[in-house]
């Protein structure tokens, strides 16, 4: 299909069967975030914060992005830096 310049081939999905992280990765992340730390670096090879461009990013799997931010909130992870 033809796409507009600046728009990638990905479309947002609310399909709960599509995931950004597997169960083992979510378990590891949760356990890691529970450990004491002065600073947390959360780095992803997939763009975490950008929106609206249609390229690979967490926004394309909004339930997973919501799960990540809900996890950070529920564990009260405040001293963090995020990057991709």
N, C-alpha and C positions, 0 to 999 in steps of 0.2 A: 504494500500500500504506500501511497505517496503521503509524506508528512511535511508539515510546515518547517521551515528553517528554524533551528534552535529547539525543536521538540524531538525528543528521543522516541524509541520504539516501545517504551514501557507505559503501561496504564495502571492506575491505582486499582487495588483489589481488596475487598473485605472478606475474601475466602479464608476461613479459619484453618483450612488444611495447608495453606501456603505459609511457610515460616521463614524468618530471617535467621533465626538460631534454632538448633535442635534442642531436644530435652536435656541432653548432657551439657550443652553449652549454657543453657539457662540455669541449670543447677550450679555449675561452676561459677557463673557470674554472681548469682545470689549469695553463694557461700563466700566468695571473695569480697563482696561488698559488705558483708557482715564483720569482716576483720577490721580492727582498729587501723586507722591511717591518718596521717597529717594532710595528705593530698591524694586525690584519686585522678588518674588519667584514664579517660574512657576514649579509646581510639577504635575506629572502624574503617575498614577499607571501602565500605559502602557509605555514601554521603548520608549523614544523620539529620542535619538541620535544613538543607535546601529543599525548596518546594516548587512545584509548578513547571518543571522543565521536561519531564517525561524521560529522563535518563535514570539509570539504576540509583535508587536511594530508598531509605527507610520509609519515606512517605508512600511509596508504592504498595507497601504492606502495612497500612495504618494500624491494624490491630497489634502488630508486633511493635511498632513505634510507641503506641499507647502503653503496651505492656512494659517496655523499657522505662519510660518516664514514670509510670505508676510504681515500678519497682524502686526506682531512685527515691521517689517521694515516700513510699511506705517504709523504707529503711532510713529515711531522713539523711540521705547522702547529700550534703551541702557543699563540702570543700572538694569541688571537682572541676576538672578542665576537660572539655570534650573536643575531639578533633577527628578529621578523616583525611 
